[in-house]
């Protein structure tokens, strides 16, 4: 590549510290020069309270990576694009489908790259699974994506507010893998959403899809699970059975492990974004979020006990 991209990072929370900062530090194609966050700072770079302050004081930035909650991401992305920056959106890419389309048009007008990232698609088992399934007839898909919300989102009130998605915040990771590996599109037929009586988003969900040939695809998402996560996708085909486990870290075919290499989700995200920028391309696939929106549209609501963090 011709030069190192000067990067600003917005929203310094758990995901930024656990994943984005190490991935950026390991990528010679990016130089982190500034961060914007209301409640946190990063050592060794310029820190600002808002993206507007960051953009005003750092006009030389090439790109901005957004890790703040989805409810505020549209305004942040719009500000970055209008300032002429390439933009990466953490998942989910926004709080609504239409705002992402508006951002897509803004990016095209500004001739900048918009990347709606899905980190689970970059798990090592995903592309081998996609290649293996491409020539096979899908008969059934079962997804179990279950974890403890108190472990992964302690004290994060935004997830229970409109636009926060609730259990779909992790569940959309499964949907991002399913929409990547299956050779045909899936359509939601029914959903049951379990809402705590004191929240605006669900704590569990059951989804019933079918692919274009009628093969059933069922997904169970639950945020009330135990200490050991269950992140599994099982696909039965006309010849054998494939299973992705550990959120995409491992792959089995007919019970036999397949070597898929080491985990590189976030390093792969940043490498992919760099390549998109170099080629002048976009990557804005909203299918996982569209399935979540369909679940809210079609789903039957069930009220459950209040959630206490």
MIMI-794133 format. One record per residue: residue in three letters; x, y, z of N, C-alpha, C in turn. Coordinates in steps of 0.1 Angstrom, whole numbers, m for minus. Layout:
MIMI-794133
FIMI  resn     nX     nY     nZ    caX    caY    caZ     cX     cY     cZ
FIMI   ala      X      Y      Z      X      Y      Z      X      Y      Z
...
This chain:
MIMI-794133
FIMI  resn     nX     nY     nZ    caX    caY    caZ     cX     cY     cZ
FIMI   unk      8    m12      0      0      0      0      9     12      0
FIMI   unk      3     24     m4     12     36     m7     15     43      6
FIMI   unk      7     42     16     10     49     29      2     43     40
FIMI   unk      7     46     52      0     42     64    m12     51     67
FIMI   unk    m24     44     69    m36     52     72    m36     57     86
FIMI   unk    m39     70     87    m40     76    101    m54     74    105
FIMI   unk    m56     68    117    m69     63    122    m73     70    134
FIMI   unk    m86     73    135    m93     77    147   m102     66    152
FIMI   unk   m103     63    165   m111     53    171   m121     60    180
FIMI   unk   m134     57    178   m145     63    186   m152     53    194
FIMI   unk   m153     56    208   m160     47    217   m150     37    223
FIMI   unk   m144     41    234   m134     33    240   m140     25    252
FIMI   unk   m147     14    248   m153      5    258   m147     m8    258
FIMI   unk   m154    m19    262   m148    m32    263   m144    m37    250
FIMI   unk   m152    m36    239   m148    m42    227   m137    m35    220
FIMI   unk   m136    m22    223   m124    m14    217   m111    m19    224
FIMI   unk   m112    m20    237    m99    m24    244    m96    m38    242
FIMI   unk   m106    m47    242   m103    m61    240    m99    m65    226
FIMI   unk   m104    m59    216   m103    m63    202    m97    m53    193
FIMI   unk   m103    m41    193    m98    m31    183    m84    m26    185
FIMI   unk    m81    m22    197    m68    m17    200    m56    m27    197
FIMI   unk    m58    m39    202    m47    m49    198    m46    m51    183
FIMI   unk    m57    m52    176    m57    m54    162    m51    m43    154
FIMI   unk    m54    m31    158    m48    m19    152    m33    m18    154
FIMI   unk    m29    m21    167    m15    m21    170     m7    m31    162
FIMI   unk    m13    m42    158     m6    m52    151     m6    m50    136
FIMI   unk    m13    m40    131    m15    m38    117     m6    m26    112
FIMI   unk      4    m29    105     13    m18    100      7     m9     91
FIMI   unk     m5    m12     85    m12     m4     76    m20      7     83
FIMI   unk    m21      7     96    m28     17    103    m20     23    114
FIMI   unk    m21     36    116    m15     43    128    m26     50    136
FIMI   unk    m28     45    148    m38     51    156    m33     64    162
FIMI   unk    m39     75    158    m34     88    162    m44     96    172
FIMI   unk    m57     92    172    m66     99    180    m78     90    184
FIMI   unk    m84     93    196    m95     86    201   m105     96    206
FIMI   unk   m118     92    205   m129    100    211   m138     91    219
FIMI   unk   m140     96    232   m148     88    241   m152     97    253
FIMI   unk   m164     96    257   m169    104    268   m163    100    282
FIMI   unk   m159     88    283   m155     83    297   m142     76    297
FIMI   unk   m134     76    286   m122     68    286   m111     75    277
FIMI   unk    m99     72    280    m88     77    271    m78     65    268
FIMI   unk    m70     67    258    m60     57    254    m47     64    254
FIMI   unk    m37     57    261    m24     63    262    m17     64    249
FIMI   unk     m9     75    247      0     76    236     m7     82    223
FIMI   unk    m19     86    224    m26     92    213    m33    105    218
FIMI   unk    m39    113    209    m47    125    213    m61    120    216
FIMI   unk    m66    125    227    m79    120    232    m89    132    232
FIMI   unk   m101    129    228   m112    139    227   m125    134    233
FIMI   unk   m134    142    237   m147    138    243   m157    134    232
FIMI   unk   m156    140    221   m166    137    210   m159    135    197
FIMI   unk   m165    129    187   m160    128    174   m159    141    167
FIMI   unk   m168    150    170   m167    163    164   m154    171    168
FIMI   unk   m150    170    180   m138    176    185   m126    169    178
FIMI   unk   m127    156    177   m116    148    171   m114    152    156
FIMI   unk   m125    153    149   m124    156    135   m119    171    133
FIMI   unk   m123    180    142   m119    194    141   m104    195    143
FIMI   unk    m99    188    152    m85    189    156    m75    180    149
FIMI   unk    m81    170    142    m72    160    135    m77    159    120
FIMI   unk    m75    170    112    m80    170     99    m72    160     90
FIMI   unk    m60    156     94    m52    147     86    m56    132     87
FIMI   unk    m66    129     95    m71    115     97    m76    110     83
FIMI   unk    m72     97     80    m77     91     68    m90     83     71
FIMI   unk    m91     78     83   m102     68     85   m106     69    100
FIMI   unk   m119     64    102   m124     64    115   m132     51    118
FIMI   unk   m128     45    129   m135     32    133   m144     35    144
FIMI   unk   m157     31    143   m167     34    153   m171     22    161
FIMI   unk   m169     24    174   m172     13    184   m183     17    194
FIMI   unk   m188     29    193   m199     33    203   m211     25    200
FIMI   unk   m221     25    210   m234     18    208   m241     22    195
FIMI   unk   m249     13    190   m255     16    177   m265     28    177
FIMI   unk   m270     31    188   m280     43    189   m274     56    185
FIMI   unk   m260     57    186   m254     70    183   m245     69    171
FIMI   unk   m244     58    165   m235     55    154   m238     63    141
FIMI   unk   m250     65    138   m254     71    126   m248     86    125
FIMI   unk   m250     93    136   m245    107    136   m230    107    136
FIMI   unk   m224     98    142   m209     97    142   m204     94    128
FIMI   unk   m210     84    122   m206     80    108   m208     91     98
FIMI   unk   m220     98    100   m223    109     90   m212    120     92
FIMI   unk   m209    123    104   m199    134    107   m185    130    100
FIMI   unk   m181    117    102   m168    113     96   m169    113     81
FIMI   unk   m179    108     75   m180    108     61   m180    122     55
FIMI   unk   m188    131     61   m188    145     57   m175    152     58
FIMI   unk   m167    147     67   m153    152     69   m143    145     59
FIMI   unk   m148    136     51   m140    129     41   m132    117     46
FIMI   unk   m137    111     56   m130     99     62   m136     86     57
FIMI   unk   m128     76     56   m133     62     54   m138     58     68
FIMI   unk   m149     49     68   m156     46     80   m158     31     81
FIMI   unk   m154     25     93   m158     12     97   m168     12    108
FIMI   unk   m178      4    107   m189      3    117   m188    m10    124
FIMI   unk   m187     m9    137   m188    m22    145   m202    m28    143
FIMI   unk   m203    m40    146   m216    m47    145   m225    m43    158
FIMI   unk   m238    m42    157   m245    m41    144   m242    m27    138
FIMI   unk   m243    m26    125   m239    m13    118   m247     m1    122
FIMI   unk   m259     m3    127   m267      8    131   m279      4    139
FIMI   unk   m287     14    143   m300     11    150   m312      9    141
FIMI   unk   m310     12    128   m321      9    119   m315      6    105
FIMI   unk   m322      0     96   m318     m4     83   m316      9     74
FIMI   unk   m326     18     75   m325     29     66   m314     38     68
FIMI   unk   m310     40     81   m298     49     83   m286     44     77
FIMI   unk   m284     31     76   m272     25     69   m273     28     54
FIMI   unk   m284     28     48   m286     31     34   m282     46     32
FIMI   unk   m286     54     41   m282     68     40   m267     70     40
FIMI   unk   m261     63     50   m246     63     51   m240     58     38
FIMI   unk   m245     47     33   m240     42     20   m239     52      9
FIMI   unk   m250     60      8   m251     70     m2   m241     82      1
FIMI   unk   m240     85     13   m231     96     17   m216     91     14
FIMI   unk   m213     79     16   m200     74     14   m197     74     m1
FIMI   unk   m207     70     m9   m205     70    m24   m203     84    m29
FIMI   unk   m211     93    m24   m210    107    m28   m196    113    m25
FIMI   unk   m191    109    m13   m178    114     m8   m166    106    m14
FIMI   unk   m169     95    m21   m159     86    m26   m150     81    m15
FIMI   unk   m157     76     m5   m150     70      7   m156     56      9
FIMI   unk   m148     48     16   m151     34     18   m160     33     31
FIMI   unk   m171     27     30   m179     24     42   m179      8     44
FIMI   unk   m175      4     56   m174    m10     59   m183    m13     71
FIMI   unk   m194    m21     68   m202    m26     79   m197    m39     83
FIMI   unk   m189    m39     94   m182    m51     97   m190    m61    105
FIMI   unk   m187    m74    102   m193    m85    110   m181    m94    114
FIMI   unk   m176    m92    127   m164    m98    131   m165   m113    131
FIMI   unk   m177   m119    134   m178   m134    134   m176   m140    121
FIMI   unk   m178   m133    110   m176   m138     96   m161   m140     94
FIMI   unk   m152   m134    102   m138   m135    101   m132   m146    110
FIMI   unk   m141   m153    117   m136   m165    125   m131   m175    115
FIMI   unk   m121   m183    120   m113   m192    111   m122   m203    104
FIMI   unk   m133   m207    111   m140   m218    105   m150   m214     94
FIMI   unk   m153   m201     93   m163   m196     84   m161   m199     69
FIMI   unk   m149   m194     64   m147   m196     50   m145   m211     46
FIMI   unk   m138   m219     54   m138   m234     51   m152   m240     51
FIMI   unk   m161   m236     60   m175   m241     60   m182   m236     48
FIMI   unk   m181   m224     44   m187   m218     32   m183   m226     20
FIMI   unk   m170   m229     18   m165   m236      6   m171   m250      6
FIMI   unk   m171   m257     18   m176   m271     19   m191   m272     15
FIMI   unk   m199   m262     20   m213   m262     18   m217   m258      4
FIMI   unk   m209   m251     m3   m213   m246    m16   m218   m256    m26
FIMI   unk   m213   m268    m26   m217   m278    m35   m226   m289    m30
FIMI   unk   m232   m286    m18   m240   m296    m11   m254   m291     m9
FIMI   unk   m264   m300     m8   m278   m297     m6   m281   m296      9
FIMI   unk   m285   m284     13   m288   m282     27   m301   m289     31
FIMI   unk   m302   m297     41   m314   m303     46   m320   m296     59
FIMI   unk   m311   m292     67   m315   m285     80   m304   m278     86
FIMI   unk   m307   m267     93   m297   m259    101   m302   m257    115
FIMI   unk   m294   m259    125   m298   m256    139   m287   m247    145
FIMI   unk   m292   m236    150   m283   m226    156   m286   m225    171
FIMI   unk   m276   m227    180   m277   m224    194   m266   m214    198
FIMI   unk   m271   m202    202   m262   m191    206   m266   m186    219
FIMI   unk   m259   m191    230   m264   m189    243   m252   m185    252
FIMI   unk   m254   m175    260   m244   m170    269   m250   m162    281
FIMI   unk   m241   m157    290   m246   m150    302   m244   m135    299
FIMI   unk   m255   m128    299   m254   m113    296   m246   m106    307
FIMI   unk   m246   m111    319   m239   m104    330   m224   m106    328
FIMI   unk   m219   m116    321   m205   m118    319   m200   m109    307
FIMI   unk   m208   m108    297   m204   m101    285   m208    m86    284
FIMI   unk   m219    m83    291   m223    m69    290   m227    m64    304
FIMI   unk   m218    m65    314   m221    m60    328   m224    m45    328
FIMI   unk   m235    m42    334   m239    m28    336   m241    m20    324
FIMI   unk   m242    m26    312   m244    m18    300   m259    m16    297
FIMI   unk   m264     m5    301   m279     m3    300   m283     m1    286
FIMI   unk   m274      4    277   m279      6    263   m284     m6    256
FIMI   unk   m280    m18    260   m284    m30    253   m299    m33    256
FIMI   unk   m305    m27    266   m319    m29    270   m328    m18    265
FIMI   unk   m322     m8    259   m330      3    254   m333      1    239
FIMI   unk   m343      8    234   m346      7    219   m333      9    211
FIMI   unk   m331      1    201   m319      1    193   m308     m7    198
FIMI   unk   m309    m11    211   m298    m19    217   m298    m34    213
FIMI   unk   m309    m39    208   m310    m52    203   m312    m63    213
FIMI   unk   m308    m61    226   m309    m72    235   m301    m84    231
FIMI   unk   m307    m96    232   m300   m108    229   m296   m109    215
FIMI   unk   m302   m101    206   m297   m101    192   m284    m94    191
FIMI   unk   m278    m88    201   m265    m83    200   m255    m94    198
FIMI   unk   m255   m105    206   m247   m116    202   m254   m125    191
FIMI   unk   m267   m126    191   m274   m134    181   m271   m130    167
FIMI   unk   m269   m117    165   m266   m113    151   m253   m118    146
FIMI   unk   m244   m122    156   m231   m128    152   m234   m141    145
FIMI   unk   m243   m149    151   m247   m162    145   m253   m160    131
FIMI   unk   m262   m150    130   m269   m147    117   m259   m142    107
FIMI   unk   m248   m135    111   m238   m131    102   m230   m143     96
FIMI   unk   m228   m153    104   m222   m165     99   m231   m173     90
FIMI   unk   m243   m175     94   m253   m183     87   m255   m176     73
FIMI   unk   m256   m163     72   m258   m157     59   m246   m157     50
FIMI   unk   m234   m160     56   m222   m161     49   m220   m175     44
FIMI   unk   m223   m185     52   m219   m199     48   m229   m206     39
FIMI   unk   m242   m203     41   m252   m210     34   m253   m206     19
FIMI   unk   m255   m215     10   m254   m212     m4   m267   m205     m9
FIMI   unk   m278   m206     m1   m290   m199     m5   m295   m190      6
FIMI   unk   m303   m180      2   m309   m171     12   m319   m178     21
FIMI   unk   m321   m172     33   m331   m177     42   m341   m166     44
FIMI   unk   m353   m170     48   m364   m161     50   m371   m165     64
FIMI   unk   m373   m155     72   m379   m157     85   m394   m160     84
FIMI   unk   m399   m171     90   m413   m174     90   m420   m171    103
FIMI   unk   m413   m172    114   m419   m170    127   m408   m167    138
FIMI   unk   m412   m161    148   m403   m158    159   m410   m156    172
FIMI   unk   m404   m160    183   m409   m158    197   m398   m150    204
FIMI   unk   m402   m138    210   m392   m130    216   m396   m129    231
FIMI   unk   m386   m131    240   m389   m131    254   m383   m118    260
FIMI   unk   m392   m109    265   m388    m96    270   m390    m96    285
FIMI   unk   m379    m93    292   m381    m90    307   m391    m78    308
FIMI   unk   m398    m79    319   m409    m69    321   m403    m54    323
FIMI   unk   m390    m53    325   m385    m40    327   m375    m36    317
FIMI   unk   m375    m42    305   m366    m38    294   m374    m36    281
FIMI   unk   m367    m30    271   m373    m27    258   m368    m36    247
FIMI   unk   m359    m45    251   m353    m55    241   m353    m69    248
FIMI   unk   m353    m79    239   m355    m93    244   m342    m99    251
FIMI   unk   m345   m108    260   m334   m115    266   m332   m129    260
FIMI   unk   m342   m133    252   m341   m146    245   m350   m146    233
FIMI   unk   m347   m154    223   m355   m154    211   m354   m168    204
FIMI   unk   m365   m172    198   m365   m184    190   m370   m180    176
FIMI   unk   m362   m184    166   m365   m180    152   m366   m192    143
FIMI   unk   m376   m191    134   m378   m202    125   m377   m196    110
FIMI   unk   m367   m201    103   m365   m197     89   m367   m209     80
FIMI   unk   m367   m206     67   m365   m216     57   m357   m210     46
FIMI   unk   m349   m219     39   m341   m214     28   m349   m214     16
FIMI   unk   m344   m210      4   m351   m209     m8   m357   m222    m13
FIMI   unk   m351   m233     m9   m356   m246    m12   m365   m252     m2
FIMI   unk   m367   m245      9   m376   m250     19   m369   m257     31
FIMI   unk   m356   m258     31   m349   m264     42   m351   m256     55
FIMI   unk   m354   m262     66   m356   m255     79   m343   m250     85
FIMI   unk   m344   m238     90   m333   m232     97   m338   m226    110
FIMI   unk   m334   m232    121   m339   m228    134   m328   m222    143
FIMI   unk   m331   m212    150   m321   m205    158   m327   m202    172
FIMI   unk   m319   m206    182   m322   m203    196   m311   m194    202
FIMI   unk   m316   m182    206   m307   m172    213   m311   m170    227
FIMI   unk   m302   m171    237   m306   m169    251   m294   m163    258
FIMI   unk   m298   m152    266   m288   m145    274   m289   m149    289
FIMI   unk   m295   m160    292   m297   m164    305   m289   m177    308
FIMI   unk   m279   m180    299   m272   m192    300   m261   m192    310
FIMI   unk   m254   m203    312   m244   m205    323   m231   m199    319
FIMI   unk   m221   m203    327   m207   m197    325   m200   m201    313
FIMI   unk   m204   m213    307   m198   m218    295   m207   m215    283
FIMI   unk   m202   m207    274   m211   m203    262   m214   m215    253
FIMI   unk   m225   m214    246   m228   m223    236   m230   m215    223
FIMI   unk   m220   m216    215   m220   m208    202   m218   m219    191
FIMI   unk   m229   m225    186   m229   m236    177   m238   m234    165
FIMI   unk   m234   m238    153   m242   m239    141   m240   m253    135
FIMI   unk   m251   m261    134   m250   m274    129   m258   m274    115
FIMI   unk   m251   m279    105   m258   m280     92   m258   m294     87
FIMI   unk   m270   m300     85   m271   m313     79   m273   m312     64
FIMI   unk   m265   m319     56   m266   m319     42   m270   m333     37
FIMI   unk   m271   m334     23   m275   m346     17   m264   m357     19
FIMI   unk   m252   m353     23   m241   m363     23   m235   m365     37
FIMI   unk   m235   m354     45   m229   m354     58   m233   m342     67
FIMI   unk   m227   m341     78   m231   m331     88   m219   m322     91
FIMI   unk   m221   m309     91   m210   m299     95   m214   m292    108
FIMI   unk   m204   m290    116   m207   m282    128   m196   m272    131
FIMI   unk   m201   m259    132   m192   m249    137   m194   m247    152
FIMI   unk   m183   m246    159   m185   m244    174   m176   m233    179
FIMI   unk   m178   m229    191   m170   m218    198   m170   m205    190
FIMI   unk   m182   m203    184   m184   m190    177   m177   m189    164
FIMI   unk   m172   m200    159   m165   m200    146   m150   m204    147
FIMI   unk   m146   m207    159   m132   m211    161   m129   m225    157
FIMI   unk   m139   m234    157   m136   m248    154   m147   m253    144
FIMI   unk   m143   m263    137   m151   m269    126   m150   m284    127
FIMI   unk   m161   m291    126   m161   m305    125   m170   m309    113
FIMI   unk   m166   m320    106   m174   m326     96   m176   m341     99
FIMI   unk   m188   m345    101   m191   m358    106   m184   m362    119
FIMI   unk   m183   m352    128   m176   m354    141   m161   m354    140
FIMI   unk   m155   m352    129   m140   m351    128   m136   m337    127
FIMI   unk   m126   m333    135   m121   m319    135   m114   m316    122
FIMI   unk   m116   m304    117   m110   m298    105   m100   m287    110
FIMI   unk    m88   m288    105    m78   m277    109    m82   m264    102
FIMI   unk    m85   m254    109    m89   m241    103    m79   m230    106
FIMI   unk    m69   m233    113    m59   m223    117    m63   m215    129
FIMI   unk    m54   m205    132    m56   m197    144    m67   m186    143
FIMI   unk    m72   m182    154    m82   m171    154    m76   m158    150
FIMI   unk    m82   m150    141    m77   m137    137    m89   m128    133
FIMI   unk   m100   m128    141   m112   m121    137   m109   m106    135
FIMI   unk   m105    m99    145   m103    m85    144    m91    m81    135
FIMI   unk    m80    m87    136    m69    m84    126    m74    m86    112
FIMI   unk    m82    m96    110    m87    m99     96    m97    m87     92
FIMI   unk   m105    m82    102   m114    m71     99   m106    m59     93
FIMI   unk    m95    m56    101    m88    m44     97    m80    m46     84
FIMI   unk    m75    m58     82    m69    m61     69    m79    m60     57
FIMI   unk    m91    m65     59   m101    m64     49   m105    m49     46
FIMI   unk   m106    m41     57   m109    m27     55    m98    m20     47
FIMI   unk    m86    m23     50    m75    m17     43    m76    m20     28
FIMI   unk    m79    m33     25    m80    m37     11    m91    m30      4
FIMI   unk   m102    m29     11   m114    m21      5   m110     m7      2
FIMI   unk   m103      0     11    m99     13      9    m90     14     m3
FIMI   unk    m80      5     m4    m70      5    m15    m77      4    m28
FIMI   unk    m88     m5    m28    m95     m7    m41   m106      3    m44
FIMI   unk   m109     11    m34   m120     21    m36   m134     14    m36
FIMI   unk   m135      4    m27   m148     m4    m27   m155     m2    m13
FIMI   unk   m167     m7    m13   m175     m7      0   m178    m22      3
FIMI   unk   m182    m24     16   m187    m37     20   m198    m34     30
FIMI   unk   m211    m34     26   m222    m30     34   m233    m41     32
FIMI   unk   m232    m52     39   m241    m63     39   m250    m62     51
FIMI   unk   m263    m58     49   m272    m56     61   m281    m68     63
FIMI   unk   m279    m80     56   m287    m91     58   m289    m96     73
FIMI   unk   m278    m97     81   m280   m101     95   m289    m91    102
FIMI   unk   m288    m78    100   m296    m69    107   m310    m69    101
FIMI   unk   m312    m72     89   m325    m73     83   m333    m85     89
FIMI   unk   m326    m96     92   m333   m107     98   m337   m103    112
FIMI   unk   m329    m96    119   m333    m91    133   m345    m82    132
FIMI   unk   m345    m73    122   m356    m64    121   m369    m72    118
FIMI   unk   m368    m82    109   m379    m91    106   m384    m98    119
FIMI   unk   m375   m102    128   m379   m108    140   m388    m99    149
FIMI   unk   m384    m86    149   m392    m77    157   m405    m74    150
FIMI   unk   m406    m75    137   m418    m73    129   m428    m85    131
FIMI   unk   m422    m97    130   m430   m109    129   m432   m116    143
FIMI   unk   m423   m112    152   m422   m120    164   m434   m118    174
FIMI   unk   m437   m130    180   m447   m129    191   m440   m126    204
FIMI   unk   m445   m116    212   m439   m111    224   m443   m119    236
FIMI   unk   m434   m124    244   m437   m131    257   m429   m123    268
FIMI   unk   m437   m120    278   m431   m112    289   m426   m122    300
FIMI   unk   m413   m120    305   m407   m128    315   m403   m120    326
FIMI   unk   m397   m126    336   m393   m119    349   m384   m107    346
FIMI   unk   m384    m97    355   m375    m86    353   m361    m90    353
FIMI   unk   m353    m82    345   m338    m84    345   m332    m76    356
FIMI   unk   m323    m82    364   m316    m75    374   m301    m78    372
FIMI   unk   m293    m67    369   m279    m69    366   m271    m73    378
